[in-house]
Amino acid sequence: MFTEEEKRAMLKMARDSIGRRLGLTATQEAPAITAAMREDKGVFVTLHKQGKLRGCIGNIEGRKALDEGIAELALESAFGDPRFPSLTAEEFPAIDIEISVLTRLTKIENIDEIEIGKHGLYLKKGLNAGLLLPQVATEYRWDRNTFLEETCWKAGLPKDAWKEDAEIYVFGAEIFGEKELSNENAD
């Protein structure tokens, strides 16, 4: 979906946004914005430190153009994820940034439609909702039932809440990160 140049530009936007907030990155010339980067798409920005989650915030539906949304969500991931303290200037160099650009949600009626490694899950029941990105099930080597149970937990529901009256949606994502792109350069 995106070229390597577009991926690098979006990752740079995220890193520069956080760096400016920390007072570590001077305002620089923004990367060129392509038509693909102006599309309204759901997107998540995930921060890792030494391979461990350090922040992740996103939106399911495109509320803004990707270039604007990524910069804002990078700040939210660094300073607004309630699971973590605000990112510090000392931590910033050790952070790896990953971006997940989502496809549209598709409601499913049968859990056999869920493909581990391809789909993320969005589960809604009553006022509760939870989302897990496609890479989460792969990273933890979950099967379909565990993925559903963990999505229920994320929604604040009992682990078997998916079995009755829950709306289950799947989505795909194009996932790219600094670590992955820097490894490609090393080859």
C-alpha positions in Angstrom: 0.0 0.0 0.0 2.8 2.5 0.9 6.2 2.9 -0.7 9.3 2.7 1.5 9.7 6.5 1.1 6.2 7.1 2.4 6.8 4.7 5.3 10.0 6.5 6.3 8.3 9.9 6.0 5.4 8.8 8.3 7.8 7.4 10.8 9.9 10.6 10.7 6.7 12.6 11.3 6.0 10.5 14.4 9.6 10.7 15.8 9.9 14.5 15.0 6.5 15.2 16.8 7.7 13.5 20.0 11.2 15.0 19.7 9.8 18.5 19.4 7.6 18.0 22.5 10.7 16.9 24.4 12.7 19.8 23.1 15.2 17.5 21.4 14.2 17.9 17.7 14.5 21.3 16.1 11.7 22.1 13.6 12.8 20.7 10.4 11.5 20.6 6.9 8.6 18.3 6.8 8.8 15.3 4.5 6.9 15.5 1.2 3.2 14.5 1.7 1.8 12.1 -0.9 -1.8 11.5 -1.8 -1.7 8.2 0.1 -0.5 10.0 3.2 -3.5 12.5 2.9 -6.1 9.7 3.1 -8.4 9.4 6.1 -7.6 6.0 7.6 -7.6 4.4 11.0 -4.1 4.3 12.4 -2.2 3.3 15.6 1.2 4.5 16.7 3.0 2.1 18.9 6.2 2.7 20.9 8.5 -0.1 22.0 11.5 0.2 24.4 13.9 -2.8 24.4 11.2 -4.9 22.6 8.5 -4.1 25.2 5.4 -2.0 24.8 5.9 1.6 25.9 2.8 3.2 24.5 0.1 2.7 21.9 -2.7 5.0 20.9 -4.8 5.1 17.8 -8.2 5.5 16.2 -10.2 2.9 14.4 -11.6 5.1 11.7 -9.8 7.8 9.8 -10.8 11.1 11.5 -8.0 13.0 9.9 -5.5 12.6 7.1 -2.8 10.1 8.0 0.0 12.7 8.1 -1.9 14.8 10.7 -3.2 11.8 12.7 0.2 10.2 13.0 1.9 13.2 14.5 -0.9 13.6 17.1 -1.1 9.9 17.9 2.6 9.7 18.4 2.3 12.4 21.0 -0.6 10.6 22.7 1.4 7.3 22.7 4.4 9.0 24.3 2.6 11.2 26.8 -1.1 10.2 27.0 -1.2 6.4 27.2 -2.6 5.9 30.8 -0.8 2.6 31.1 2.6 4.3 31.2 4.3 7.4 32.6 5.1 10.2 30.1 8.1 9.4 27.9 11.3 11.2 29.1 14.0 12.7 27.0 16.4 10.1 28.4 14.2 7.3 27.0 13.6 8.9 23.6 16.7 7.5 21.8 15.8 4.0 22.8 12.3 4.1 21.5 11.3 2.2 18.4 8.2 3.5 16.6 5.8 1.3 14.7 2.8 2.5 12.7 -0.3 0.4 11.8 -2.5 1.7 9.1 -5.9 -0.1 9.3 -8.3 -1.3 6.7 -12.0 -0.8 7.2 -13.7 -2.9 9.9 -15.8 -5.9 8.7 -18.4 -7.4 11.0 -18.2 -11.2 11.1 -20.8 -13.7 12.1 -18.6 -16.7 12.5 -15.3 -16.7 14.4 -13.9 -19.1 11.8 -13.5 -16.0 9.6 -10.7 -14.7 11.9 -7.3 -15.3 10.5 -4.4 -15.1 13.0 -1.6 -13.0 11.6 -3.9 -11.3 9.1 -6.7 -9.8 11.2 -7.0 -7.6 14.2 -10.1 -7.7 16.3 -12.5 -5.1 17.5 -15.1 -6.5 19.9 -18.1 -4.5 21.2 -20.7 -5.6 23.8 -23.0 -3.1 25.4 -21.0 0.0 26.3 -17.7 -1.9 26.3 -15.3 -2.2 23.4 -11.8 -3.5 22.9 -9.3 -3.7 20.1 -6.2 -5.7 19.5 -4.0 -5.1 16.4 -3.2 -8.1 14.1 0.5 -8.3 15.3 -0.5 -8.9 18.9 -1.9 -12.4 18.4 1.2 -13.3 16.3 3.7 -11.9 18.9 2.1 -13.8 21.7 1.4 -16.9 19.6 -2.3 -16.9 20.5 -4.8 -19.2 18.9 -8.2 -17.8 17.8 -10.0 -18.4 21.2 -7.2 -16.8 23.2 -7.2 -13.8 20.8 -11.0 -13.4 21.4 -10.6 -13.8 25.2 -7.8 -11.2 25.3 -9.9 -8.8 23.3 -12.7 -9.3 25.8 -10.3 -8.6 28.6 -9.1 -5.4 26.8 -12.8 -4.4 26.6 -13.2 -4.9 30.4 -15.5 -8.0 29.8 -15.3 -11.6 31.0 -13.1 -13.7 28.8 -16.1 -15.6 27.3 -18.2 -12.5 26.6 -17.6 -13.0 22.9 -19.8 -16.1 22.8 -23.1 -14.2 23.2 -24.4 -10.9 21.9 -21.0 -9.5 21.1 -20.3 -7.7 17.8 -17.0 -8.9 16.4 -15.2 -7.1 13.7 -12.0 -7.9 11.8 -9.6 -5.6 10.1 -6.2 -5.8 8.4 -3.3 -3.4 8.8 -0.2 -2.4 7.0 2.4 -2.4 9.8 5.8 -0.8 9.5 8.4 0.3 12.0 11.8 1.9 12.4 13.4 -1.4 13.4 12.1 -3.1 10.3 13.2 -0.4 7.9 16.6 0.0 9.5 17.1 -3.8 9.2 16.3 -3.6 5.5 19.0 -1.0 5.1 21.5 -3.3 6.8 21.0 -6.1 4.2 
